[in-house]
Amino acid sequence: MNKNTVLAWATTIMIIVGLGLIALGAFRYDDVAGWGFAAVGIGFFAIAWVFNALKGRV
């Protein structure tokens, strides 16, 4: 596996985890903790976006 493949896998895994965290925040926790889970899920999306932008440049 080269570095672009590793970044692609990292991006995919982070998107899946981000979706899971947003789903936990939306469906499992109805109080303030749900907002925290959703915010962390959006943060995972931001980091996955950076990983995707780094493909081919590292």
GROMACS elastic network, one bead per residue, 0.5 to 0.9 nm:
[ bonds ]
;  ai    aj funct       b0    kb
    1     4     6  0.80408   500
    1     5     6  0.58993   500
    1     6     6  0.67123   500
    2     5     6  0.54564   500
    2     6     6  0.64595   500
    2     7     6  0.88880   500
    3     6     6  0.50303   500
    3     7     6  0.61932   500
    3     8     6  0.85602   500
    3    55     6  0.78487   500
    3    56     6  0.83623   500
    3    58     6  0.76900   500
    4     7     6  0.50995   500
    4     8     6  0.61027   500
    4     9     6  0.86506   500
    4    54     6  0.84340   500
    4    55     6  0.53035   500
    4    56     6  0.62785   500
    4    57     6  0.89064   500
    4    58     6  0.82452   500
    5     9     6  0.61935   500
    5    10     6  0.85255   500
    5    55     6  0.84461   500
    6     9     6  0.51722   500
    6    10     6  0.61046   500
    6    11     6  0.85564   500
    7    11     6  0.60205   500
    7    12     6  0.85490   500
    7    48     6  0.89490   500
    7    51     6  0.59797   500
    7    52     6  0.68504   500
    7    54     6  0.77397   500
    7    55     6  0.63526   500
    8    11     6  0.51023   500
    8    12     6  0.62183   500
    8    13     6  0.86551   500
    8    51     6  0.76752   500
    8    52     6  0.67975   500
    8    55     6  0.74763   500
    9    12     6  0.50655   500
    9    13     6  0.60888   500
    9    14     6  0.84699   500
   10    13     6  0.51841   500
   10    14     6  0.60235   500
   10    15     6  0.85489   500
   10    48     6  0.73617   500
   10    51     6  0.73801   500
   10    52     6  0.87939   500
   11    14     6  0.51809   500
   11    15     6  0.61659   500
   11    16     6  0.86994   500
   11    45     6  0.86155   500
   11    47     6  0.81191   500
   11    49     6  0.73429   500
   11    50     6  0.86259   500
   11    51     6  0.59979   500
   11    52     6  0.62340   500
   12    15     6  0.52000   500
   12    16     6  0.63233   500
   12    17     6  0.87180   500
   12    48     6  0.76587   500
   13    16     6  0.51400   500
   13    17     6  0.61773   500
   13    18     6  0.84806   500
   13    48     6  0.85450   500
   14    17     6  0.50545   500
   14    18     6  0.58953   500
   14    19     6  0.84693   500
   14    41     6  0.89656   500
   14    44     6  0.59286   500
   14    45     6  0.68958   500
   14    47     6  0.77892   500
   14    48     6  0.57839   500
   15    19     6  0.60886   500
   15    20     6  0.85267   500
   15    41     6  0.85201   500
   15    44     6  0.68427   500
   15    45     6  0.59290   500
   15    48     6  0.64751   500
   16    19     6  0.51627   500
   16    20     6  0.61972   500
   16    21     6  0.86995   500
   17    21     6  0.61612   500
   17    22     6  0.86121   500
   17    41     6  0.72866   500
   17    44     6  0.74306   500
   17    45     6  0.89445   500
   18    21     6  0.51266   500
   18    22     6  0.61764   500
   18    23     6  0.84967   500
   18    38     6  0.82727   500
   18    40     6  0.74583   500
   18    42     6  0.65024   500
   18    43     6  0.77208   500
   18    44     6  0.52021   500
   18    45     6  0.60475   500
   19    22     6  0.51326   500
   19    23     6  0.60439   500
   19    24     6  0.85503   500
   19    38     6  0.88448   500
   19    41     6  0.64567   500
   19    42     6  0.84885   500
   19    44     6  0.87709   500
   19    45     6  0.84499   500
   20    23     6  0.50240   500
   20    24     6  0.61176   500
   20    25     6  0.86008   500
   20    41     6  0.75328   500
   21    25     6  0.61799   500
   21    26     6  0.85679   500
   21    37     6  0.54793   500
   21    38     6  0.60655   500
   21    39     6  0.86099   500
   21    40     6  0.71077   500
   21    41     6  0.50148   500
   21    42     6  0.86039   500
   21    44     6  0.89594   500
   22    25     6  0.50264   500
   22    26     6  0.60741   500
   22    27     6  0.85142   500
   22    34     6  0.81860   500
   22    35     6  0.87492   500
   22    37     6  0.60923   500
   22    39     6  0.76986   500
   22    40     6  0.78978   500
   22    41     6  0.52359   500
   22    42     6  0.74955   500
   23    26     6  0.50196   500
   23    27     6  0.58032   500
   23    28     6  0.75035   500
   23    37     6  0.84694   500
   23    38     6  0.76415   500
   23    41     6  0.87709   500
   24    27     6  0.54500   500
   24    29     6  0.65232   500
   24    34     6  0.70081   500
   24    37     6  0.67221   500
   24    38     6  0.76462   500
   25    28     6  0.60027   500
   25    29     6  0.54127   500
   25    30     6  0.73894   500
   25    31     6  0.88657   500
   25    33     6  0.70921   500
   25    35     6  0.60963   500
   25    36     6  0.72371   500
   25    38     6  0.51277   500
   25    39     6  0.86486   500
   25    41     6  0.87054   500
   26    29     6  0.66436   500
   26    30     6  0.72255   500
   26    34     6  0.62509   500
   26    35     6  0.80768   500
   26    37     6  0.84283   500
   26    38     6  0.72679   500
   27    30     6  0.72192   500
   27    34     6  0.82405   500
   28    34     6  0.74775   500
   29    32     6  0.78221   500
   29    33     6  0.62435   500
   29    35     6  0.84643   500
   29    37     6  0.85700   500
   30    33     6  0.74241   500
   30    34     6  0.58320   500
   30    35     6  0.85544   500
   31    34     6  0.57664   500
   31    35     6  0.75671   500
   32    35     6  0.54061   500
   32    36     6  0.67842   500
   33    36     6  0.50116   500
   33    37     6  0.63011   500
   33    38     6  0.86621   500
   34    37     6  0.51200   500
   34    38     6  0.61837   500
   34    39     6  0.85503   500
   35    38     6  0.51190   500
   35    39     6  0.60785   500
   35    40     6  0.86377   500
   36    39     6  0.50648   500
   36    40     6  0.61964   500
   36    41     6  0.85387   500
   37    40     6  0.52212   500
   37    41     6  0.61566   500
   37    42     6  0.87350   500
   38    42     6  0.62632   500
   38    43     6  0.86190   500
   39    42     6  0.51354   500
   39    43     6  0.62769   500
   39    44     6  0.87571   500
   40    44     6  0.62849   500
   40    45     6  0.87366   500
   41    44     6  0.50311   500
   41    45     6  0.64606   500
   41    46     6  0.88349   500
   42    46     6  0.63855   500
   42    47     6  0.88429   500
   43    47     6  0.63467   500
   43    48     6  0.85685   500
   44    47     6  0.51780   500
   44    48     6  0.60781   500
   44    49     6  0.85269   500
   45    48     6  0.50035   500
   45    49     6  0.61053   500
   45    50     6  0.87251   500
   46    49     6  0.50350   500
   46    50     6  0.64424   500
   46    51     6  0.88028   500
   47    50     6  0.50388   500
   47    51     6  0.62807   500
   47    52     6  0.86121   500
   48    52     6  0.61173   500
   48    53     6  0.85744   500
   49    52     6  0.50479   500
   49    53     6  0.61929   500
   49    54     6  0.86898   500
   50    54     6  0.62207   500
   50    55     6  0.89454   500
   51    54     6  0.50952   500
   51    55     6  0.66572   500
   52    55     6  0.55133   500
   53    56     6  0.81452   500
   53    57     6  0.80192   500
   54    57     6  0.53182   500
   54    58     6  0.61857   500
   55    58     6  0.66504   500
